[in-house]
Amino acid sequence: MLPLSTIQERMAKLNNWALEGESIVKDFVFQGFLESVWFVNKVAEIAEKEQHHPDIIINYNNVRLVSTTHSERGLTSKDFDLAEKIDKIGKEENKTESTAN
């Protein structure tokens, strides 16, 4: 598990992710369901490659991603590395992002 100072540094480098307890979260809003599923499939490809899988909630055009390292009971570099890669693919699709509340 990363120390709080490192978590704060890594959070500052992410695009609209929020810290919730021992997880980082981000909500994405798309034009419709198909765009949401397209995005989730891209996230799944990255997660498989990284062998680090976020929790994914799809609600029509809304996608919420939650990342934590369960085996470490908190945030690790894996969570932040995954979030950075997700941010890159998020730019490929026409969507609106909102910070998780």
Biopython code that builds the backbone (N, CA, C, O; Angstrom):
import numpy as np
from Bio.PDB.StructureBuilder import StructureBuilder

atoms = [
    (1, "MET", "N", (0.835, -1.171, 0.000)),
    (1, "MET", "CA", (0.000, 0.000, 0.000)),
    (1, "MET", "C", (0.890, 1.248, 0.000)),
    (1, "MET", "O", (1.906, 1.311, 0.692)),
    (2, "LEU", "N", (0.476, 2.231, -0.794)),
    (2, "LEU", "CA", (1.275, 3.450, -0.911)),
    (2, "LEU", "C", (1.047, 4.378, 0.279)),
    (2, "LEU", "O", (-0.047, 4.406, 0.844)),
    (3, "PRO", "N", (2.084, 5.145, 0.666)),
    (3, "PRO", "CA", (1.893, 6.143, 1.710)),
    (3, "PRO", "C", (1.027, 7.303, 1.192)),
    (3, "PRO", "O", (0.969, 7.549, -0.013)),
    (4, "LEU", "N", (0.369, 8.001, 2.095)),
    (4, "LEU", "CA", (-0.545, 9.077, 1.733)),
    (4, "LEU", "C", (0.125, 10.141, 0.868)),
    (4, "LEU", "O", (-0.504, 10.655, -0.057)),
    (5, "SER", "N", (1.367, 10.479, 1.141)),
    (5, "SER", "CA", (2.061, 11.505, 0.345)),
    (5, "SER", "C", (2.193, 11.068, -1.115)),
    (5, "SER", "O", (2.022, 11.880, -2.023)),
    (6, "THR", "N", (2.495, 9.797, -1.340)),
    (6, "THR", "CA", (2.603, 9.283, -2.706)),
    (6, "THR", "C", (1.238, 9.247, -3.373)),
    (6, "THR", "O", (1.117, 9.580, -4.551)),
    (7, "ILE", "N", (0.213, 8.849, -2.636)),
    (7, "ILE", "CA", (-1.150, 8.844, -3.172)),
    (7, "ILE", "C", (-1.541, 10.247, -3.621)),
    (7, "ILE", "O", (-2.101, 10.416, -4.704)),
    (8, "GLN", "N", (-1.257, 11.234, -2.814)),
    (8, "GLN", "CA", (-1.588, 12.619, -3.169)),
    (8, "GLN", "C", (-0.834, 13.070, -4.420)),
    (8, "GLN", "O", (-1.403, 13.749, -5.274)),
    (9, "GLU", "N", (0.426, 12.700, -4.530)),
    (9, "GLU", "CA", (1.217, 13.037, -5.717)),
    (9, "GLU", "C", (0.636, 12.390, -6.966)),
    (9, "GLU", "O", (0.502, 13.036, -8.005)),
    (10, "ARG", "N", (0.299, 11.130, -6.861)),
    (10, "ARG", "CA", (-0.245, 10.407, -8.019)),
    (10, "ARG", "C", (-1.642, 10.915, -8.384)),
    (10, "ARG", "O", (-1.982, 10.991, -9.565)),
    (11, "MET", "N", (-2.446, 11.259, -7.391)),
    (11, "MET", "CA", (-3.784, 11.801, -7.656)),
    (11, "MET", "C", (-3.694, 13.095, -8.457)),
    (11, "MET", "O", (-4.514, 13.340, -9.342)),
    (12, "ALA", "N", (-2.712, 13.909, -8.152)),
    (12, "ALA", "CA", (-2.550, 15.199, -8.829)),
    (12, "ALA", "C", (-2.265, 15.028, -10.324)),
    (12, "ALA", "O", (-2.516, 15.940, -11.111)),
    (13, "LYS", "N", (-1.748, 13.877, -10.714)),
    (13, "LYS", "CA", (-1.410, 13.616, -12.108)),
    (13, "LYS", "C", (-2.571, 13.018, -12.900)),
    (13, "LYS", "O", (-2.510, 12.942, -14.127)),
    (14, "LEU", "N", (-3.631, 12.591, -12.206)),
    (14, "LEU", "CA", (-4.774, 11.973, -12.872)),
    (14, "LEU", "C", (-5.786, 13.023, -13.311)),
    (14, "LEU", "O", (-5.815, 14.140, -12.792)),
    (15, "ASN", "N", (-6.613, 12.640, -14.277)),
    (15, "ASN", "CA", (-7.619, 13.540, -14.823)),
    (15, "ASN", "C", (-8.997, 13.217, -14.236)),
    (15, "ASN", "O", (-9.662, 12.281, -14.680)),
    (16, "ASN", "N", (-9.412, 13.984, -13.252)),
    (16, "ASN", "CA", (-10.753, 13.894, -12.655)),
    (16, "ASN", "C", (-11.051, 12.585, -11.928)),
    (16, "ASN", "O", (-12.210, 12.171, -11.873)),
    (17, "TRP", "N", (-10.058, 11.936, -11.382)),
    (17, "TRP", "CA", (-10.297, 10.790, -10.514)),
    (17, "TRP", "C", (-10.453, 11.323, -9.097)),
    (17, "TRP", "O", (-9.896, 12.365, -8.749)),
    (18, "ALA", "N", (-11.212, 10.603, -8.286)),
    (18, "ALA", "CA", (-11.437, 11.007, -6.903)),
    (18, "ALA", "C", (-10.976, 9.883, -5.971)),
    (18, "ALA", "O", (-11.044, 8.702, -6.311)),
    (19, "LEU", "N", (-10.516, 10.274, -4.814)),
    (19, "LEU", "CA", (-10.115, 9.329, -3.789)),
    (19, "LEU", "C", (-11.321, 9.058, -2.902)),
    (19, "LEU", "O", (-11.880, 9.977, -2.303)),
    (20, "GLU", "N", (-11.718, 7.797, -2.823)),
    (20, "GLU", "CA", (-12.827, 7.386, -1.954)),
    (20, "GLU", "C", (-12.348, 6.237, -1.088)),
    (20, "GLU", "O", (-12.249, 5.098, -1.546)),
    (21, "GLY", "N", (-12.054, 6.538, 0.150)),
    (21, "GLY", "CA", (-11.532, 5.507, 1.050)),
    (21, "GLY", "C", (-10.217, 4.978, 0.540)),
    (21, "GLY", "O", (-9.262, 5.734, 0.368)),
    (22, "GLU", "N", (-10.161, 3.682, 0.296)),
    (22, "GLU", "CA", (-8.937, 3.052, -0.193)),
    (22, "GLU", "C", (-9.025, 2.720, -1.672)),
    (22, "GLU", "O", (-8.403, 1.769, -2.146)),
    (23, "SER", "N", (-9.812, 3.522, -2.403)),
    (23, "SER", "CA", (-10.002, 3.331, -3.845)),
    (23, "SER", "C", (-9.891, 4.666, -4.563)),
    (23, "SER", "O", (-10.047, 5.732, -3.966)),
    (24, "ILE", "N", (-9.617, 4.578, -5.866)),
    (24, "ILE", "CA", (-9.768, 5.744, -6.724)),
    (24, "ILE", "C", (-10.941, 5.451, -7.660)),
    (24, "ILE", "O", (-11.115, 4.324, -8.122)),
    (25, "VAL", "N", (-11.741, 6.484, -7.931)),
    (25, "VAL", "CA", (-12.958, 6.302, -8.723)),
    (25, "VAL", "C", (-13.077, 7.406, -9.758)),
    (25, "VAL", "O", (-12.571, 8.515, -9.591)),
    (26, "LYS", "N", (-13.772, 7.052, -10.842)),
    (26, "LYS", "CA", (-14.050, 8.043, -11.869)),
    (26, "LYS", "C", (-15.337, 7.659, -12.572)),
    (26, "LYS", "O", (-15.572, 6.487, -12.868)),
    (27, "ASP", "N", (-16.165, 8.652, -12.835)),
    (27, "ASP", "CA", (-17.409, 8.469, -13.571)),
    (27, "ASP", "C", (-17.235, 9.009, -14.981)),
    (27, "ASP", "O", (-16.635, 10.064, -15.185)),
    (28, "PHE", "N", (-17.764, 8.278, -15.946)),
    (28, "PHE", "CA", (-17.740, 8.683, -17.347)),
    (28, "PHE", "C", (-19.180, 8.729, -17.831)),
    (28, "PHE", "O", (-19.971, 7.841, -17.514)),
    (29, "VAL", "N", (-19.524, 9.755, -18.596)),
    (29, "VAL", "CA", (-20.860, 9.870, -19.169)),
    (29, "VAL", "C", (-20.710, 9.897, -20.682)),
    (29, "VAL", "O", (-19.969, 10.713, -21.230)),
    (30, "PHE", "N", (-21.425, 8.989, -21.355)),
    (30, "PHE", "CA", (-21.329, 8.851, -22.801)),
    (30, "PHE", "C", (-22.645, 9.243, -23.461)),
    (30, "PHE", "O", (-23.639, 9.498, -22.780)),
    (31, "GLN", "N", (-22.645, 9.288, -24.776)),
    (31, "GLN", "CA", (-23.848, 9.645, -25.522)),
    (31, "GLN", "C", (-24.926, 8.579, -25.393)),
    (31, "GLN", "O", (-26.114, 8.904, -25.413)),
    (32, "GLY", "N", (-24.543, 7.327, -25.261)),
    (32, "GLY", "CA", (-25.515, 6.250, -25.177)),
    (32, "GLY", "C", (-24.884, 4.973, -24.684)),
    (32, "GLY", "O", (-23.702, 4.932, -24.345)),
    (33, "PHE", "N", (-25.695, 3.925, -24.649)),
    (33, "PHE", "CA", (-25.266, 2.631, -24.134)),
    (33, "PHE", "C", (-24.138, 2.018, -24.948)),
    (33, "PHE", "O", (-23.183, 1.493, -24.377)),
    (34, "LEU", "N", (-24.230, 2.075, -26.265)),
    (34, "LEU", "CA", (-23.197, 1.463, -27.102)),
    (34, "LEU", "C", (-21.832, 2.095, -26.876)),
    (34, "LEU", "O", (-20.815, 1.401, -26.873)),
    (35, "GLU", "N", (-21.806, 3.410, -26.685)),
    (35, "GLU", "CA", (-20.539, 4.090, -26.413)),
    (35, "GLU", "C", (-19.985, 3.661, -25.049)),
    (35, "GLU", "O", (-18.775, 3.511, -24.883)),
    (36, "SER", "N", (-20.879, 3.466, -24.082)),
    (36, "SER", "CA", (-20.453, 2.989, -22.761)),
    (36, "SER", "C", (-19.823, 1.613, -22.861)),
    (36, "SER", "O", (-18.774, 1.360, -22.268)),
    (37, "VAL", "N", (-20.460, 0.722, -23.612)),
    (37, "VAL", "CA", (-19.951, -0.641, -23.761)),
    (37, "VAL", "C", (-18.628, -0.636, -24.520)),
    (37, "VAL", "O", (-17.718, -1.391, -24.178)),
    (38, "TRP", "N", (-18.512, 0.209, -25.550)),
    (38, "TRP", "CA", (-17.245, 0.335, -26.278)),
    (38, "TRP", "C", (-16.120, 0.684, -25.303)),
    (38, "TRP", "O", (-15.051, 0.074, -25.329)),
    (39, "PHE", "N", (-16.374, 1.665, -24.451)),
    (39, "PHE", "CA", (-15.380, 2.116, -23.490)),
    (39, "PHE", "C", (-15.023, 0.999, -22.504)),
    (39, "PHE", "O", (-13.846, 0.763, -22.230)),
    (40, "VAL", "N", (-16.026, 0.322, -21.983)),
    (40, "VAL", "CA", (-15.785, -0.761, -21.030)),
    (40, "VAL", "C", (-14.957, -1.868, -21.669)),
    (40, "VAL", "O", (-14.084, -2.441, -21.017)),
    (41, "ASN", "N", (-15.217, -2.173, -22.924)),
    (41, "ASN", "CA", (-14.410, -3.182, -23.614)),
    (41, "ASN", "C", (-12.955, -2.754, -23.729)),
    (41, "ASN", "O", (-12.052, -3.578, -23.588)),
    (42, "LYS", "N", (-12.722, -1.464, -23.984)),
    (42, "LYS", "CA", (-11.340, -0.963, -24.048)),
    (42, "LYS", "C", (-10.669, -1.058, -22.676)),
    (42, "LYS", "O", (-9.501, -1.433, -22.572)),
    (43, "VAL", "N", (-11.418, -0.716, -21.629)),
    (43, "VAL", "CA", (-10.885, -0.830, -20.266)),
    (43, "VAL", "C", (-10.550, -2.290, -19.969)),
    (43, "VAL", "O", (-9.511, -2.579, -19.376)),
    (44, "ALA", "N", (-11.416, -3.201, -20.373)),
    (44, "ALA", "CA", (-11.191, -4.633, -20.129)),
    (44, "ALA", "C", (-9.911, -5.117, -20.810)),
    (44, "ALA", "O", (-9.172, -5.919, -20.238)),
    (45, "GLU", "N", (-9.645, -4.639, -22.017)),
    (45, "GLU", "CA", (-8.419, -5.022, -22.720)),
    (45, "GLU", "C", (-7.184, -4.593, -21.941)),
    (45, "GLU", "O", (-6.239, -5.365, -21.780)),
    (46, "ILE", "N", (-7.203, -3.367, -21.463)),
    (46, "ILE", "CA", (-6.068, -2.860, -20.684)),
    (46, "ILE", "C", (-5.936, -3.621, -19.370)),
    (46, "ILE", "O", (-4.832, -4.000, -18.979)),
    (47, "ALA", "N", (-7.051, -3.844, -18.693)),
    (47, "ALA", "CA", (-7.035, -4.532, -17.403)),
    (47, "ALA", "C", (-6.464, -5.945, -17.549)),
    (47, "ALA", "O", (-5.690, -6.395, -16.704)),
    (48, "GLU", "N", (-6.842, -6.633, -18.608)),
    (48, "GLU", "CA", (-6.313, -7.977, -18.839)),
    (48, "GLU", "C", (-4.815, -7.936, -19.087)),
    (48, "GLU", "O", (-4.066, -8.762, -18.566)),
    (49, "LYS", "N", (-4.388, -6.977, -19.880)),
    (49, "LYS", "CA", (-2.958, -6.850, -20.183)),
    (49, "LYS", "C", (-2.163, -6.545, -18.916)),
    (49, "LYS", "O", (-1.068, -7.071, -18.714)),
    (50, "GLU", "N", (-2.726, -5.693, -18.072)),
    (50, "GLU", "CA", (-2.045, -5.291, -16.833)),
    (50, "GLU", "C", (-2.254, -6.293, -15.694)),
    (50, "GLU", "O", (-1.574, -6.225, -14.670)),
    (51, "GLN", "N", (-3.201, -7.225, -15.876)),
    (51, "GLN", "CA", (-3.587, -8.153, -14.811)),
    (51, "GLN", "C", (-3.988, -7.403, -13.539)),
    (51, "GLN", "O", (-3.620, -7.775, -12.425)),
    (52, "HIS", "N", (-4.751, -6.342, -13.751)),
    (52, "HIS", "CA", (-5.269, -5.529, -12.648)),
    (52, "HIS", "C", (-6.642, -5.030, -13.083)),
    (52, "HIS", "O", (-6.747, -4.281, -14.054)),
    (53, "HIS", "N", (-7.686, -5.431, -12.383)),
    (53, "HIS", "CA", (-9.049, -5.255, -12.859)),
    (53, "HIS", "C", (-9.860, -4.333, -11.949)),
    (53, "HIS", "O", (-10.026, -4.619, -10.763)),
    (54, "PRO", "N", (-10.361, -3.235, -12.497)),
    (54, "PRO", "CA", (-11.197, -2.340, -11.694)),
    (54, "PRO", "C", (-12.622, -2.893, -11.588)),
    (54, "PRO", "O", (-13.037, -3.724, -12.395)),
    (55, "ASP", "N", (-13.347, -2.428, -10.601)),
    (55, "ASP", "CA", (-14.783, -2.684, -10.562)),
    (55, "ASP", "C", (-15.412, -1.753, -11.583)),
    (55, "ASP", "O", (-15.046, -0.582, -11.673)),
    (56, "ILE", "N", (-16.354, -2.274, -12.347)),
    (56, "ILE", "CA", (-16.992, -1.506, -13.416)),
    (56, "ILE", "C", (-18.503, -1.562, -13.222)),
    (56, "ILE", "O", (-19.085, -2.640, -13.105)),
    (57, "ILE", "N", (-19.122, -0.402, -13.189)),
    (57, "ILE", "CA", (-20.578, -0.309, -13.081)),
    (57, "ILE", "C", (-21.076, 0.439, -14.305)),
    (57, "ILE", "O", (-20.662, 1.568, -14.566)),
    (58, "ILE", "N", (-21.980, -0.207, -15.065)),
    (58, "ILE", "CA", (-22.571, 0.425, -16.247)),
    (58, "ILE", "C", (-24.034, 0.695, -15.948)),
    (58, "ILE", "O", (-24.776, -0.202, -15.548)),
    (59, "ASN", "N", (-24.437, 1.935, -16.146)),
    (59, "ASN", "CA", (-25.836, 2.317, -16.004)),
    (59, "ASN", "C", (-26.204, 3.127, -17.241)),
    (59, "ASN", "O", (-26.127, 4.356, -17.234)),
    (60, "TYR", "N", (-26.602, 2.433, -18.301)),
    (60, "TYR", "CA", (-26.930, 2.990, -19.607)),
    (60, "TYR", "C", (-25.757, 3.789, -20.169)),
    (60, "TYR", "O", (-24.845, 3.196, -20.746)),
    (61, "ASN", "N", (-25.749, 5.115, -20.020)),
    (61, "ASN", "CA", (-24.667, 5.906, -20.601)),
    (61, "ASN", "C", (-23.647, 6.369, -19.555)),
    (61, "ASN", "O", (-22.781, 7.197, -19.842)),
    (62, "ASN", "N", (-23.759, 5.832, -18.360)),
    (62, "ASN", "CA", (-22.834, 6.167, -17.280)),
    (62, "ASN", "C", (-21.977, 4.949, -16.938)),
    (62, "ASN", "O", (-22.480, 3.834, -16.804)),
    (63, "VAL", "N", (-20.682, 5.187, -16.801)),
    (63, "VAL", "CA", (-19.757, 4.128, -16.398)),
    (63, "VAL", "C", (-18.972, 4.637, -15.202)),
    (63, "VAL", "O", (-18.397, 5.725, -15.240)),
    (64, "ARG", "N", (-18.954, 3.848, -14.149)),
    (64, "ARG", "CA", (-18.154, 4.169, -12.964)),
    (64, "ARG", "C", (-17.070, 3.112, -12.838)),
    (64, "ARG", "O", (-17.345, 1.912, -12.864)),
    (65, "LEU", "N", (-15.832, 3.578, -12.701)),
    (65, "LEU", "CA", (-14.683, 2.694, -12.487)),
    (65, "LEU", "C", (-14.164, 2.911, -11.072)),
    (65, "LEU", "O", (-14.017, 4.046, -10.618)),
    (66, "VAL", "N", (-13.891, 1.820, -10.388)),
    (66, "VAL", "CA", (-13.354, 1.852, -9.032)),
    (66, "VAL", "C", (-12.139, 0.948, -9.009)),
    (66, "VAL", "O", (-12.222, -0.228, -9.365)),
    (67, "SER", "N", (-11.001, 1.501, -8.587)),
    (67, "SER", "CA", (-9.777, 0.718, -8.570)),
    (67, "SER", "C", (-9.130, 0.740, -7.193)),
    (67, "SER", "O", (-8.963, 1.793, -6.577)),
    (68, "THR", "N", (-8.774, -0.442, -6.733)),
    (68, "THR", "CA", (-7.997, -0.637, -5.518)),
    (68, "THR", "C", (-7.260, -1.958, -5.670)),
    (68, "THR", "O", (-7.627, -2.777, -6.513)),
    (69, "THR", "N", (-6.246, -2.172, -4.881)),
    (69, "THR", "CA", (-5.525, -3.438, -4.929)),
    (69, "THR", "C", (-5.955, -4.251, -3.715)),
    (69, "THR", "O", (-5.452, -4.056, -2.609)),
    (70, "HIS", "N", (-6.888, -5.159, -3.940)),
    (70, "HIS", "CA", (-7.485, -5.933, -2.849)),
    (70, "HIS", "C", (-6.438, -6.718, -2.065)),
    (70, "HIS", "O", (-6.509, -6.799, -0.839)),
    (71, "SER", "N", (-5.477, -7.290, -2.762)),
    (71, "SER", "CA", (-4.465, -8.102, -2.083)),
    (71, "SER", "C", (-3.591, -7.270, -1.139)),
    (71, "SER", "O", (-3.006, -7.798, -0.194)),
    (72, "GLU", "N", (-3.511, -5.967, -1.406)),
    (72, "GLU", "CA", (-2.701, -5.077, -0.564)),
    (72, "GLU", "C", (-3.571, -4.267, 0.400)),
    (72, "GLU", "O", (-3.067, -3.524, 1.242)),
    (73, "ARG", "N", (-4.889, -4.430, 0.255)),
    (73, "ARG", "CA", (-5.856, -3.690, 1.087)),
    (73, "ARG", "C", (-5.669, -2.190, 0.997)),
    (73, "ARG", "O", (-5.670, -1.481, 2.003)),
    (74, "GLY", "N", (-5.506, -1.719, -0.238)),
    (74, "GLY", "CA", (-5.356, -0.286, -0.442)),
    (74, "GLY", "C", (-4.807, 0.017, -1.821)),
    (74, "GLY", "O", (-4.773, -0.846, -2.697)),
    (75, "LEU", "N", (-4.387, 1.232, -1.997)),
    (75, "LEU", "CA", (-3.898, 1.691, -3.292)),
    (75, "LEU", "C", (-2.422, 1.373, -3.479)),
    (75, "LEU", "O", (-1.605, 1.515, -2.569)),
    (76, "THR", "N", (-2.111, 0.936, -4.703)),
    (76, "THR", "CA", (-0.728, 0.665, -5.083)),
    (76, "THR", "C", (-0.460, 1.367, -6.420)),
    (76, "THR", "O", (-1.356, 1.972, -7.009)),
    (77, "SER", "N", (0.756, 1.275, -6.871)),
    (77, "SER", "CA", (1.111, 1.849, -8.172)),
    (77, "SER", "C", (0.269, 1.252, -9.293)),
    (77, "SER", "O", (0.007, 1.923, -10.292)),
    (78, "LYS", "N", (-0.158, -0.006, -9.141)),
    (78, "LYS", "CA", (-0.983, -0.650, -10.162)),
    (78, "LYS", "C", (-2.263, 0.144, -10.421)),
    (78, "LYS", "O", (-2.691, 0.281, -11.567)),
    (79, "ASP", "N", (-2.864, 0.659, -9.367)),
    (79, "ASP", "CA", (-4.113, 1.415, -9.517)),
    (79, "ASP", "C", (-3.891, 2.701, -10.304)),
    (79, "ASP", "O", (-4.685, 3.042, -11.180)),
    (80, "PHE", "N", (-2.829, 3.400, -9.996)),
    (80, "PHE", "CA", (-2.553, 4.659, -10.672)),
    (80, "PHE", "C", (-2.079, 4.447, -12.103)),
    (80, "PHE", "O", (-2.437, 5.214, -12.996)),
    (81, "ASP", "N", (-1.283, 3.418, -12.324)),
    (81, "ASP", "CA", (-0.846, 3.092, -13.687)),
    (81, "ASP", "C", (-2.054, 2.751, -14.560)),
    (81, "ASP", "O", (-2.140, 3.192, -15.706)),
    (82, "LEU", "N", (-2.985, 1.966, -14.015)),
    (82, "LEU", "CA", (-4.193, 1.607, -14.744)),
    (82, "LEU", "C", (-5.031, 2.850, -15.046)),
    (82, "LEU", "O", (-5.519, 3.012, -16.164)),
    (83, "ALA", "N", (-5.196, 3.719, -14.063)),
    (83, "ALA", "CA", (-5.990, 4.939, -14.256)),
    (83, "ALA", "C", (-5.397, 5.815, -15.354)),
    (83, "ALA", "O", (-6.135, 6.377, -16.163)),
    (84, "GLU", "N", (-4.083, 5.935, -15.390)),
    (84, "GLU", "CA", (-3.437, 6.736, -16.428)),
    (84, "GLU", "C", (-3.706, 6.153, -17.814)),
    (84, "GLU", "O", (-3.954, 6.899, -18.761)),
    (85, "LYS", "N", (-3.661, 4.847, -17.937)),
    (85, "LYS", "CA", (-3.937, 4.203, -19.229)),
    (85, "LYS", "C", (-5.403, 4.347, -19.613)),
    (85, "LYS", "O", (-5.713, 4.528, -20.791)),
    (86, "ILE", "N", (-6.298, 4.272, -18.655)),
    (86, "ILE", "CA", (-7.724, 4.462, -18.917)),
    (86, "ILE", "C", (-7.982, 5.891, -19.386)),
    (86, "ILE", "O", (-8.774, 6.106, -20.304)),
    (87, "ASP", "N", (-7.330, 6.854, -18.775)),
    (87, "ASP", "CA", (-7.496, 8.250, -19.206)),
    (87, "ASP", "C", (-7.108, 8.425, -20.668)),
    (87, "ASP", "O", (-7.737, 9.194, -21.393)),
    (88, "LYS", "N", (-6.086, 7.721, -21.095)),
    (88, "LYS", "CA", (-5.655, 7.829, -22.497)),
    (88, "LYS", "C", (-6.708, 7.286, -23.446)),
    (88, "LYS", "O", (-6.964, 7.898, -24.483)),
    (89, "ILE", "N", (-7.325, 6.158, -23.125)),
    (89, "ILE", "CA", (-8.345, 5.622, -24.029)),
    (89, "ILE", "C", (-9.632, 6.421, -23.941)),
    (89, "ILE", "O", (-10.394, 6.476, -24.907)),
    (90, "GLY", "N", (-9.882, 7.037, -22.802)),
    (90, "GLY", "CA", (-11.083, 7.849, -22.653)),
    (90, "GLY", "C", (-11.118, 8.998, -23.637)),
    (90, "GLY", "O", (-12.195, 9.454, -24.021)),
    (91, "LYS", "N", (-9.965, 9.466, -24.045)),
    (91, "LYS", "CA", (-9.893, 10.573, -25.001)),
    (91, "LYS", "C", (-10.254, 10.138, -26.419)),
    (91, "LYS", "O", (-10.537, 10.978, -27.274)),
    (92, "GLU", "N", (-10.246, 8.824, -26.674)),
    (92, "GLU", "CA", (-10.558, 8.311, -28.008)),
    (92, "GLU", "C", (-12.043, 8.411, -28.335)),
    (92, "GLU", "O", (-12.425, 8.478, -29.504)),
    (93, "GLU", "N", (-12.876, 8.420, -27.300)),
    (93, "GLU", "CA", (-14.327, 8.393, -27.507)),
    (93, "GLU", "C", (-14.911, 9.753, -27.123)),
    (93, "GLU", "O", (-14.452, 10.388, -26.174)),
    (94, "ASN", "N", (-15.919, 10.188, -27.861)),
    (94, "ASN", "CA", (-16.592, 11.452, -27.551)),
    (94, "ASN", "C", (-17.459, 11.243, -26.330)),
    (94, "ASN", "O", (-18.519, 10.623, -26.413)),
    (95, "LYS", "N", (-17.020, 11.751, -25.210)),
    (95, "LYS", "CA", (-17.747, 11.569, -23.959)),
    (95, "LYS", "C", (-17.450, 12.720, -23.017)),
    (95, "LYS", "O", (-16.548, 13.526, -23.244)),
    (96, "THR", "N", (-18.224, 12.772, -21.972)),
    (96, "THR", "CA", (-18.044, 13.743, -20.914)),
    (96, "THR", "C", (-17.580, 13.000, -19.687)),
    (96, "THR", "O", (-18.097, 11.926, -19.376)),
    (97, "GLU", "N", (-16.610, 13.556, -18.985)),
    (97, "GLU", "CA", (-16.130, 12.952, -17.760)),
    (97, "GLU", "C", (-16.645, 13.784, -16.598)),
    (97, "GLU", "O", (-16.837, 14.994, -16.725)),
    (98, "SER", "N", (-16.862, 13.143, -15.490)),
    (98, "SER", "CA", (-17.175, 13.883, -14.285)),
    (98, "SER", "C", (-16.485, 13.197, -13.119)),
    (98, "SER", "O", (-16.407, 11.970, -13.064)),
    (99, "THR", "N", (-15.988, 13.993, -12.196)),
    (99, "THR", "CA", (-15.339, 13.435, -11.022)),
    (99, "THR", "C", (-16.381, 12.727, -10.187)),
    (99, "THR", "O", (-17.502, 13.211, -10.036)),
    (100, "ALA", "N", (-16.016, 11.596, -9.651)),
    (100, "ALA", "CA", (-16.937, 10.847, -8.797)),
    (100, "ALA", "C", (-17.254, 11.661, -7.565)),
    (100, "ALA", "O", (-16.393, 12.340, -7.006)),
    (101, "ASN", "N", (-18.493, 11.583, -7.156)),
    (101, "ASN", "CA", (-18.912, 12.299, -5.949)),
    (101, "ASN", "C", (-19.350, 11.331, -4.890)),
    (101, "ASN", "O", (-19.740, 11.745, -3.798)),
]
sb = StructureBuilder()
sb.init_structure("model")
sb.init_model(0)
sb.init_chain("A")
sb.init_seg("    ")
for serial, (resi, resn, name, xyz) in enumerate(atoms, 1):
    if name == "N":
        sb.init_residue(resn, " ", resi, " ")
    sb.init_atom(name, np.array(xyz, "f"), 0.0, 1.0, " ", f" {name:<3s}", serial, name[0])
structure = sb.get_structure()
